[in-house]
Amino acid sequence: MTLSRRTLLGAAAAAPLVPGIAAGQRRSSNAARFSLAYAPHEGSFASRGGRIEQIAYAADQGFTAWEDNEAATRSVAEQDQMAKALSQRGMTMGVFVASMPKWSQSRPLLGANDGTEREAFLADIRRSLDVAKRLNATRMTVVTGFMDPKLPVDIQTARVIDVMRRAGDIVAPSGAAMVMEPLNTRTNHPGVYMQTVSQGYAVARGANSPAVKVLADLYHEQIQSGNLIATLETCWSEIGYIQFGDNPGRNEPSTGEINFASIVKWLKAKRYTGVIGMEHGNSIAGRAGEDRLIAAYREIDAT
Protein backbone atom coordinates (compact mmCIF):
# COMPACT_ATOMS: atom_id res chain seq x y z
CA MET A 1 0.00 0.00 0.00
CA THR A 2 0.75 3.70 -0.49
CA LEU A 3 3.64 5.61 -1.77
CA SER A 4 1.43 7.95 -0.81
CA ARG A 5 -1.55 6.22 -2.43
CA ARG A 6 -2.72 9.44 -4.05
CA THR A 7 0.72 9.83 -5.64
CA LEU A 8 0.74 6.26 -6.92
CA LEU A 9 -2.83 6.14 -8.17
CA GLY A 10 -2.50 9.52 -9.84
CA ALA A 11 0.93 8.77 -11.25
CA ALA A 12 -0.05 9.54 -14.82
CA ALA A 13 -1.80 12.90 -14.65
CA ALA A 14 -5.38 12.89 -15.84
CA ALA A 15 -5.90 13.71 -19.53
CA PRO A 16 -8.98 15.24 -21.20
CA LEU A 17 -11.95 12.94 -21.61
CA VAL A 18 -12.10 10.98 -24.81
CA PRO A 19 -14.63 12.87 -26.97
CA GLY A 20 -17.81 11.21 -28.13
CA ILE A 21 -17.70 8.22 -25.79
CA ALA A 22 -20.40 7.95 -23.14
CA ALA A 23 -19.27 6.61 -19.77
CA GLY A 24 -19.09 2.82 -19.76
CA GLN A 25 -20.40 2.44 -23.33
CA ARG A 26 -17.27 1.46 -25.30
CA ARG A 27 -17.75 -1.95 -26.93
CA SER A 28 -15.39 -1.92 -29.93
CA SER A 29 -12.34 -3.98 -28.93
CA ASN A 30 -11.90 -7.63 -29.76
CA ALA A 31 -9.07 -8.11 -27.24
CA ALA A 32 -9.05 -11.51 -25.58
CA ARG A 33 -9.78 -11.62 -21.88
CA PHE A 34 -6.87 -12.29 -19.57
CA SER A 35 -6.91 -15.71 -17.94
CA LEU A 36 -6.42 -14.21 -14.46
CA ALA A 37 -8.31 -11.28 -12.94
CA TYR A 38 -5.67 -8.55 -13.08
CA ALA A 39 -7.11 -5.29 -11.75
CA PRO A 40 -5.94 -1.89 -13.00
CA HIS A 41 -6.79 1.25 -11.05
CA GLU A 42 -7.51 4.88 -11.79
CA GLY A 43 -4.30 6.21 -13.34
CA SER A 44 -3.37 2.98 -15.13
CA PHE A 45 -4.96 4.35 -18.31
CA ALA A 46 -5.07 8.05 -17.51
CA SER A 47 -4.82 9.16 -21.15
CA ARG A 48 -8.21 7.58 -21.82
CA GLY A 49 -10.19 9.93 -19.61
CA GLY A 50 -11.72 9.83 -16.15
CA ARG A 51 -12.43 6.87 -13.91
CA ILE A 52 -15.42 5.53 -15.83
CA GLU A 53 -13.72 5.92 -19.20
CA GLN A 54 -10.67 4.10 -17.83
CA ILE A 55 -12.85 1.22 -16.65
CA ALA A 56 -14.36 0.96 -20.14
CA TYR A 57 -10.94 1.04 -21.77
CA ALA A 58 -9.57 -1.59 -19.37
CA ALA A 59 -12.51 -3.88 -20.17
CA ASP A 60 -11.86 -3.42 -23.88
CA GLN A 61 -8.29 -4.60 -23.37
CA GLY A 62 -9.46 -7.80 -21.69
CA PHE A 63 -9.11 -6.88 -18.01
CA THR A 64 -11.85 -8.38 -15.85
CA ALA A 65 -11.31 -6.63 -12.50
CA TRP A 66 -10.71 -3.17 -11.03
CA GLU A 67 -9.18 -1.74 -7.86
CA ASP A 68 -9.89 1.54 -6.10
CA ASN A 69 -8.02 2.00 -2.85
CA GLU A 70 -9.73 5.30 -2.14
CA ALA A 71 -13.28 4.25 -2.97
CA ALA A 72 -14.40 4.73 0.64
CA THR A 73 -13.51 8.43 0.41
CA ARG A 74 -15.67 8.97 -2.68
CA SER A 75 -19.27 10.12 -2.61
CA VAL A 76 -22.09 7.59 -2.63
CA ALA A 77 -22.99 8.78 -6.12
CA GLU A 78 -19.45 8.11 -7.35
CA GLN A 79 -19.44 4.68 -5.74
CA ASP A 80 -22.76 3.83 -7.36
CA GLN A 81 -21.53 5.06 -10.73
CA MET A 82 -18.40 2.93 -10.53
CA ALA A 83 -20.37 -0.14 -9.44
CA LYS A 84 -22.72 0.30 -12.40
CA ALA A 85 -19.82 0.67 -14.86
CA LEU A 86 -18.16 -2.49 -13.53
CA SER A 87 -21.42 -4.43 -13.63
CA GLN A 88 -22.08 -3.39 -17.22
CA ARG A 89 -18.69 -4.78 -18.22
CA GLY A 90 -18.83 -7.94 -16.13
CA MET A 91 -15.84 -6.79 -14.09
CA THR A 92 -15.06 -7.78 -10.49
CA MET A 93 -14.36 -5.15 -7.87
CA GLY A 94 -11.08 -5.70 -6.06
CA VAL A 95 -9.98 -4.08 -2.82
CA PHE A 96 -10.60 -0.67 -1.38
CA VAL A 97 -9.03 0.59 1.86
CA ALA A 98 -11.43 0.13 4.76
CA SER A 99 -9.43 2.07 7.35
CA MET A 100 -6.83 4.49 6.01
CA PRO A 101 -3.84 5.06 8.31
CA LYS A 102 -2.57 8.54 9.11
CA TRP A 103 0.75 8.06 7.37
CA SER A 104 2.36 11.37 8.30
CA GLN A 105 1.54 10.80 11.97
CA SER A 106 2.52 7.09 12.05
CA ARG A 107 -0.89 6.19 13.47
CA PRO A 108 -2.81 4.21 14.56
CA LEU A 109 -1.03 2.20 17.22
CA LEU A 110 -3.34 -0.81 17.39
CA GLY A 111 -1.12 -2.53 19.93
CA ALA A 112 -0.90 0.40 22.36
CA ASN A 113 -2.07 0.38 25.98
CA ASP A 114 -4.75 2.94 25.15
CA GLY A 115 -7.59 1.25 23.25
CA THR A 116 -9.01 4.44 21.71
CA GLU A 117 -7.46 3.85 18.30
CA ARG A 118 -8.61 0.24 18.27
CA GLU A 119 -12.19 1.41 18.76
CA ALA A 120 -11.79 3.99 15.98
CA PHE A 121 -10.45 1.24 13.71
CA LEU A 122 -13.51 -0.91 14.42
CA ALA A 123 -15.78 2.05 13.65
CA ASP A 124 -14.07 2.39 10.26
CA ILE A 125 -14.68 -1.29 9.60
CA ARG A 126 -18.39 -0.94 10.36
CA ARG A 127 -18.66 2.02 7.95
CA SER A 128 -16.75 0.13 5.27
CA LEU A 129 -19.46 -2.51 5.02
CA ASP A 130 -21.80 -0.05 3.32
CA VAL A 131 -19.09 0.79 0.78
CA ALA A 132 -18.45 -2.90 0.12
CA LYS A 133 -22.15 -3.51 -0.44
CA ARG A 134 -22.45 -0.65 -2.94
CA LEU A 135 -19.39 -1.82 -4.88
CA ASN A 136 -20.14 -5.54 -4.69
CA ALA A 137 -16.68 -5.87 -3.14
CA THR A 138 -15.73 -8.97 -1.16
CA ARG A 139 -12.25 -7.80 -0.08
CA MET A 140 -11.24 -4.74 1.94
CA THR A 141 -7.66 -3.72 2.69
CA VAL A 142 -6.65 -2.98 6.26
CA VAL A 143 -3.31 -1.85 7.64
CA THR A 144 -2.59 -3.00 11.17
CA GLY A 145 -1.00 0.29 12.16
CA PHE A 146 2.43 1.20 13.46
CA MET A 147 4.76 -0.12 16.11
CA ASP A 148 4.64 1.37 19.60
CA PRO A 149 8.33 1.66 20.54
CA LYS A 150 7.46 1.66 24.24
CA LEU A 151 5.90 -1.81 24.28
CA PRO A 152 7.18 -5.34 23.68
CA VAL A 153 6.29 -6.67 20.24
CA ASP A 154 4.55 -9.72 21.71
CA ILE A 155 2.14 -7.53 23.68
CA GLN A 156 1.31 -5.57 20.54
CA THR A 157 0.81 -8.77 18.57
CA ALA A 158 -1.69 -10.05 21.11
CA ARG A 159 -3.67 -6.81 20.89
CA VAL A 160 -3.59 -6.73 17.09
CA ILE A 161 -4.90 -10.30 17.02
CA ASP A 162 -7.62 -9.34 19.46
CA VAL A 163 -8.79 -6.30 17.47
CA MET A 164 -8.70 -8.25 14.21
CA ARG A 165 -10.80 -11.00 15.79
CA ARG A 166 -13.35 -8.36 16.83
CA ALA A 167 -13.26 -6.86 13.34
CA GLY A 168 -13.78 -10.31 11.89
CA ASP A 169 -16.93 -10.70 13.96
CA ILE A 170 -18.22 -7.47 12.42
CA VAL A 171 -17.40 -8.40 8.82
CA ALA A 172 -18.01 -12.16 8.69
CA PRO A 173 -21.84 -12.03 8.50
CA SER A 174 -21.55 -10.06 5.24
CA GLY A 175 -19.53 -12.81 3.56
CA ALA A 176 -16.71 -10.35 2.83
CA ALA A 177 -13.18 -10.45 4.24
CA MET A 178 -10.59 -7.96 5.35
CA VAL A 179 -7.09 -8.50 3.94
CA MET A 180 -4.27 -7.25 6.14
CA GLU A 181 -1.43 -5.76 4.11
CA PRO A 182 2.17 -6.26 5.23
CA LEU A 183 4.32 -3.31 4.15
CA ASN A 184 8.04 -3.01 3.66
CA THR A 185 10.03 -0.88 6.10
CA ARG A 186 13.21 -0.64 4.01
CA THR A 187 11.96 1.60 1.22
CA ASN A 188 8.47 2.94 1.93
CA HIS A 189 7.02 2.47 5.41
CA PRO A 190 9.44 2.50 8.34
CA GLY A 191 7.75 1.79 11.63
CA VAL A 192 4.73 -0.21 10.47
CA TYR A 193 3.64 -3.13 12.61
CA MET A 194 3.03 -5.80 9.94
CA GLN A 195 6.07 -6.22 7.71
CA THR A 196 5.90 -9.68 6.10
CA VAL A 197 3.35 -12.12 4.75
CA SER A 198 4.46 -14.69 7.33
CA GLN A 199 3.71 -12.22 10.13
CA GLY A 200 0.28 -11.65 8.60
CA TYR A 201 -0.22 -15.41 8.50
CA ALA A 202 0.43 -15.62 12.25
CA VAL A 203 -2.07 -12.83 13.02
CA ALA A 204 -4.71 -14.34 10.73
CA ARG A 205 -4.32 -17.74 12.36
CA GLY A 206 -4.60 -16.10 15.76
CA ALA A 207 -7.73 -14.17 14.78
CA ASN A 208 -9.23 -17.43 13.48
CA SER A 209 -11.91 -15.78 11.35
CA PRO A 210 -12.94 -16.34 7.73
CA ALA A 211 -13.15 -12.55 7.50
CA VAL A 212 -9.47 -11.98 8.42
CA LYS A 213 -6.96 -12.85 5.72
CA VAL A 214 -3.66 -11.54 4.32
CA LEU A 215 -2.98 -9.36 1.29
CA ALA A 216 0.22 -10.57 -0.38
CA ASP A 217 1.63 -7.48 -2.10
CA LEU A 218 4.64 -8.95 -3.89
CA TYR A 219 6.41 -5.61 -4.24
CA HIS A 220 6.54 -5.19 -0.46
CA GLU A 221 7.32 -8.85 0.19
CA GLN A 222 10.20 -8.90 -2.31
CA ILE A 223 11.83 -5.95 -0.56
CA GLN A 224 11.28 -7.25 2.94
CA SER A 225 11.79 -11.00 2.58
CA GLY A 226 11.95 -12.34 -0.98
CA ASN A 227 11.46 -16.09 -1.55
CA LEU A 228 8.04 -15.27 -2.95
CA ILE A 229 6.68 -18.58 -4.21
CA ALA A 230 7.81 -20.49 -1.14
CA THR A 231 6.21 -17.86 1.09
CA LEU A 232 2.95 -17.98 -0.86
CA GLU A 233 2.92 -21.76 -0.63
CA THR A 234 3.53 -21.81 3.12
CA CYS A 235 0.97 -19.10 3.91
CA TRP A 236 -1.58 -19.97 1.21
CA SER A 237 -4.43 -20.91 3.55
CA GLU A 238 -4.54 -17.35 4.93
CA ILE A 239 -3.91 -15.37 1.74
CA GLY A 240 -7.06 -13.65 0.57
CA TYR A 241 -5.76 -11.28 -2.11
CA ILE A 242 -2.65 -10.67 -4.22
CA GLN A 243 -1.07 -7.54 -5.65
CA PHE A 244 1.69 -7.20 -8.25
CA GLY A 245 4.33 -4.49 -8.54
CA ASP A 246 7.94 -4.95 -9.63
CA ASN A 247 11.00 -3.99 -7.60
CA PRO A 248 12.82 -1.65 -7.78
CA GLY A 249 10.55 1.14 -8.96
CA ARG A 250 7.10 -0.31 -8.22
CA ASN A 251 6.07 -0.41 -11.84
CA GLU A 252 4.65 -3.03 -14.19
CA PRO A 253 6.08 -6.56 -14.54
CA SER A 254 9.34 -6.78 -16.54
CA THR A 255 10.70 -3.50 -15.15
CA GLY A 256 12.46 -5.03 -12.15
CA GLU A 257 13.79 -8.23 -10.62
CA ILE A 258 10.64 -10.25 -9.89
CA ASN A 259 9.93 -13.23 -12.14
CA PHE A 260 6.20 -12.66 -12.55
CA ALA A 261 5.88 -15.26 -15.30
CA SER A 262 6.86 -17.96 -12.80
CA ILE A 263 4.48 -16.55 -10.21
CA VAL A 264 1.58 -16.50 -12.70
CA LYS A 265 2.36 -20.07 -13.72
CA TRP A 266 2.32 -21.06 -10.03
CA LEU A 267 -0.98 -19.25 -9.41
CA LYS A 268 -2.57 -21.01 -12.37
CA ALA A 269 -1.40 -24.34 -10.99
CA LYS A 270 -3.06 -23.41 -7.68
CA ARG A 271 -6.24 -22.61 -9.65
CA TYR A 272 -6.32 -19.14 -8.14
CA THR A 273 -9.53 -17.36 -9.14
CA GLY A 274 -9.23 -14.22 -7.03
CA VAL A 275 -8.30 -10.70 -8.09
CA ILE A 276 -4.67 -9.65 -8.64
CA GLY A 277 -4.34 -5.94 -8.00
CA MET A 278 -2.01 -3.99 -10.28
CA GLU A 279 -0.67 -2.01 -7.34
CA HIS A 280 1.97 -0.09 -9.25
CA GLY A 281 2.60 2.80 -11.58
CA ASN A 282 3.57 2.82 -15.25
CA SER A 283 7.27 3.01 -16.06
CA ILE A 284 6.59 5.28 -19.05
CA ALA A 285 4.13 8.18 -19.05
CA GLY A 286 1.27 8.52 -21.48
CA ARG A 287 -0.12 6.08 -24.02
CA ALA A 288 3.25 4.50 -24.74
CA GLY A 289 3.40 3.48 -21.09
CA GLU A 290 -0.17 2.21 -21.16
CA ASP A 291 0.62 0.08 -24.20
CA ARG A 292 3.70 -1.26 -22.43
CA LEU A 293 1.60 -2.08 -19.37
CA ILE A 294 -0.87 -4.13 -21.41
CA ALA A 295 1.94 -5.90 -23.26
CA ALA A 296 3.68 -6.81 -20.00
CA TYR A 297 0.54 -8.45 -18.66
CA ARG A 298 -0.14 -10.21 -21.94
CA GLU A 299 3.34 -11.70 -21.77
CA ILE A 300 3.11 -13.04 -18.23
CA ASP A 301 -0.48 -14.19 -18.71
CA ALA A 302 0.59 -16.36 -21.63
CA THR A 303 2.78 -18.59 -19.42
C-alpha positions in Angstrom: 0.0 0.0 0.0 0.7 3.7 -0.5 3.6 5.6 -1.8 1.4 7.9 -0.8 -1.5 6.2 -2.4 -2.7 9.4 -4.1 0.7 9.8 -5.6 0.7 6.3 -6.9 -2.8 6.1 -8.2 -2.5 9.5 -9.8 0.9 8.8 -11.3 -0.1 9.5 -14.8 -1.8 12.9 -14.6 -5.4 12.9 -15.8 -5.9 13.7 -19.5 -9.0 15.2 -21.2 -12.0 12.9 -21.6 -12.1 11.0 -24.8 -14.6 12.9 -27.0 -17.8 11.2 -28.1 -17.7 8.2 -25.8 -20.4 8.0 -23.1 -19.3 6.6 -19.8 -19.1 2.8 -19.8 -20.4 2.4 -23.3 -17.3 1.5 -25.3 -17.8 -2.0 -26.9 -15.4 -1.9 -29.9 -12.3 -4.0 -28.9 -11.9 -7.6 -29.8 -9.1 -8.1 -27.2 -9.0 -11.5 -25.6 -9.8 -11.6 -21.9 -6.9 -12.3 -19.6 -6.9 -15.7 -17.9 -6.4 -14.2 -14.5 -8.3 -11.3 -12.9 -5.7 -8.5 -13.1 -7.1 -5.3 -11.7 -5.9 -1.9 -13.0 -6.8 1.3 -11.0 -7.5 4.9 -11.8 -4.3 6.2 -13.3 -3.4 3.0 -15.1 -5.0 4.3 -18.3 -5.1 8.0 -17.5 -4.8 9.2 -21.1 -8.2 7.6 -21.8 -10.2 9.9 -19.6 -11.7 9.8 -16.1 -12.4 6.9 -13.9 -15.4 5.5 -15.8 -13.7 5.9 -19.2 -10.7 4.1 -17.8 -12.8 1.2 -16.6 -14.4 1.0 -20.1 -10.9 1.0 -21.8 -9.6 -1.6 -19.4 -12.5 -3.9 -20.2 -11.9 -3.4 -23.9 -8.3 -4.6 -23.4 -9.5 -7.8 -21.7 -9.1 -6.9 -18.0 -11.9 -8.4 -15.8 -11.3 -6.6 -12.5 -10.7 -3.2 -11.0 -9.2 -1.7 -7.9 -9.9 1.5 -6.1 -8.0 2.0 -2.8 -9.7 5.3 -2.1 -13.3 4.2 -3.0 -14.4 4.7 0.6 -13.5 8.4 0.4 -15.7 9.0 -2.7 -19.3 10.1 -2.6 -22.1 7.6 -2.6 -23.0 8.8 -6.1 -19.5 8.1 -7.4 -19.4 4.7 -5.7 -22.8 3.8 -7.4 -21.5 5.1 -10.7 -18.4 2.9 -10.5 -20.4 -0.1 -9.4 -22.7 0.3 -12.4 -19.8 0.7 -14.9 -18.2 -2.5 -13.5 -21.4 -4.4 -13.6 -22.1 -3.4 -17.2 -18.7 -4.8 -18.2 -18.8 -7.9 -16.1 -15.8 -6.8 -14.1 -15.1 -7.8 -10.5 -14.4 -5.2 -7.9 -11.1 -5.7 -6.1 -10.0 -4.1 -2.8 -10.6 -0.7 -1.4 -9.0 0.6 1.9 -11.4 0.1 4.8 -9.4 2.1 7.3 -6.8 4.5 6.0 -3.8 5.1 8.3 -2.6 8.5 9.1 0.7 8.1 7.4 2.4 11.4 8.3 1.5 10.8 12.0 2.5 7.1 12.1 -0.9 6.2 13.5 -2.8 4.2 14.6 -1.0 2.2 17.2 -3.3 -0.8 17.4 -1.1 -2.5 19.9 -0.9 0.4 22.4 -2.1 0.4 26.0 -4.8 2.9 25.2 -7.6 1.2 23.3 -9.0 4.4 21.7 -7.5 3.9 18.3 -8.6 0.2 18.3 -12.2 1.4 18.8 -11.8 4.0 16.0 -10.5 1.2 13.7 -13.5 -0.9 14.4 -15.8 2.1 13.7 -14.1 2.4 10.3 -14.7 -1.3 9.6 -18.4 -0.9 10.4 -18.7 2.0 8.0 -16.8 0.1 5.3 -19.5 -2.5 5.0 -21.8 0.0 3.3 -19.1 0.8 0.8 -18.4 -2.9 0.1 -22.1 -3.5 -0.4 -22.4 -0.6 -2.9 -19.4 -1.8 -4.9 -20.1 -5.5 -4.7 -16.7 -5.9 -3.1 -15.7 -9.0 -1.2 -12.3 -7.8 -0.1 -11.2 -4.7 1.9 -7.7 -3.7 2.7 -6.7 -3.0 6.3 -3.3 -1.9 7.6 -2.6 -3.0 11.2 -1.0 0.3 12.2 2.4 1.2 13.5 4.8 -0.1 16.1 4.6 1.4 19.6 8.3 1.7 20.5 7.5 1.7 24.2 5.9 -1.8 24.3 7.2 -5.3 23.7 6.3 -6.7 20.2 4.5 -9.7 21.7 2.1 -7.5 23.7 1.3 -5.6 20.5 0.8 -8.8 18.6 -1.7 -10.0 21.1 -3.7 -6.8 20.9 -3.6 -6.7 17.1 -4.9 -10.3 17.0 -7.6 -9.3 19.5 -8.8 -6.3 17.5 -8.7 -8.2 14.2 -10.8 -11.0 15.8 -13.3 -8.4 16.8 -13.3 -6.9 13.3 -13.8 -10.3 11.9 -16.9 -10.7 14.0 -18.2 -7.5 12.4 -17.4 -8.4 8.8 -18.0 -12.2 8.7 -21.8 -12.0 8.5 -21.5 -10.1 5.2 -19.5 -12.8 3.6 -16.7 -10.4 2.8 -13.2 -10.5 4.2 -10.6 -8.0 5.4 -7.1 -8.5 3.9 -4.3 -7.3 6.1 -1.4 -5.8 4.1 2.2 -6.3 5.2 4.3 -3.3 4.1 8.0 -3.0 3.7 10.0 -0.9 6.1 13.2 -0.6 4.0 12.0 1.6 1.2 8.5 2.9 1.9 7.0 2.5 5.4 9.4 2.5 8.3 7.7 1.8 11.6 4.7 -0.2 10.5 3.6 -3.1 12.6 3.0 -5.8 9.9 6.1 -6.2 7.7 5.9 -9.7 6.1 3.3 -12.1 4.8 4.5 -14.7 7.3 3.7 -12.2 10.1 0.3 -11.6 8.6 -0.2 -15.4 8.5 0.4 -15.6 12.3 -2.1 -12.8 13.0 -4.7 -14.3 10.7 -4.3 -17.7 12.4 -4.6 -16.1 15.8 -7.7 -14.2 14.8 -9.2 -17.4 13.5 -11.9 -15.8 11.4 -12.9 -16.3 7.7 -13.1 -12.5 7.5 -9.5 -12.0 8.4 -7.0 -12.9 5.7 -3.7 -11.5 4.3 -3.0 -9.4 1.3 0.2 -10.6 -0.4 1.6 -7.5 -2.1 4.6 -8.9 -3.9 6.4 -5.6 -4.2 6.5 -5.2 -0.5 7.3 -8.8 0.2 10.2 -8.9 -2.3 11.8 -5.9 -0.6 11.3 -7.3 2.9 11.8 -11.0 2.6 11.9 -12.3 -1.0 11.5 -16.1 -1.5 8.0 -15.3 -2.9 6.7 -18.6 -4.2 7.8 -20.5 -1.1 6.2 -17.9 1.1 2.9 -18.0 -0.9 2.9 -21.8 -0.6 3.5 -21.8 3.1 1.0 -19.1 3.9 -1.6 -20.0 1.2 -4.4 -20.9 3.5 -4.5 -17.4 4.9 -3.9 -15.4 1.7 -7.1 -13.7 0.6 -5.8 -11.3 -2.1 -2.6 -10.7 -4.2 -1.1 -7.5 -5.7 1.7 -7.2 -8.2 4.3 -4.5 -8.5 7.9 -5.0 -9.6 11.0 -4.0 -7.6 12.8 -1.7 -7.8 10.5 1.1 -9.0 7.1 -0.3 -8.2 6.1 -0.4 -11.8 4.7 -3.0 -14.2 6.1 -6.6 -14.5 9.3 -6.8 -16.5 10.7 -3.5 -15.2 12.5 -5.0 -12.1 13.8 -8.2 -10.6 10.6 -10.3 -9.9 9.9 -13.2 -12.1 6.2 -12.7 -12.6 5.9 -15.3 -15.3 6.9 -18.0 -12.8 4.5 -16.6 -10.2 1.6 -16.5 -12.7 2.4 -20.1 -13.7 2.3 -21.1 -10.0 -1.0 -19.2 -9.4 -2.6 -21.0 -12.4 -1.4 -24.3 -11.0 -3.1 -23.4 -7.7 -6.2 -22.6 -9.7 -6.3 -19.1 -8.1 -9.5 -17.4 -9.1 -9.2 -14.2 -7.0 -8.3 -10.7 -8.1 -4.7 -9.7 -8.6 -4.3 -5.9 -8.0 -2.0 -4.0 -10.3 -0.7 -2.0 -7.3 2.0 -0.1 -9.3 2.6 2.8 -11.6 3.6 2.8 -15.2 7.3 3.0 -16.1 6.6 5.3 -19.0 4.1 8.2 -19.0 1.3 8.5 -21.5 -0.1 6.1 -24.0 3.2 4.5 -24.7 3.4 3.5 -21.1 -0.2 2.2 -21.2 0.6 0.1 -24.2 3.7 -1.3 -22.4 1.6 -2.1 -19.4 -0.9 -4.1 -21.4 1.9 -5.9 -23.3 3.7 -6.8 -20.0 0.5 -8.4 -18.7 -0.1 -10.2 -21.9 3.3 -11.7 -21.8 3.1 -13.0 -18.2 -0.5 -14.2 -18.7 0.6 -16.4 -21.6 2.8 -18.6 -19.4 
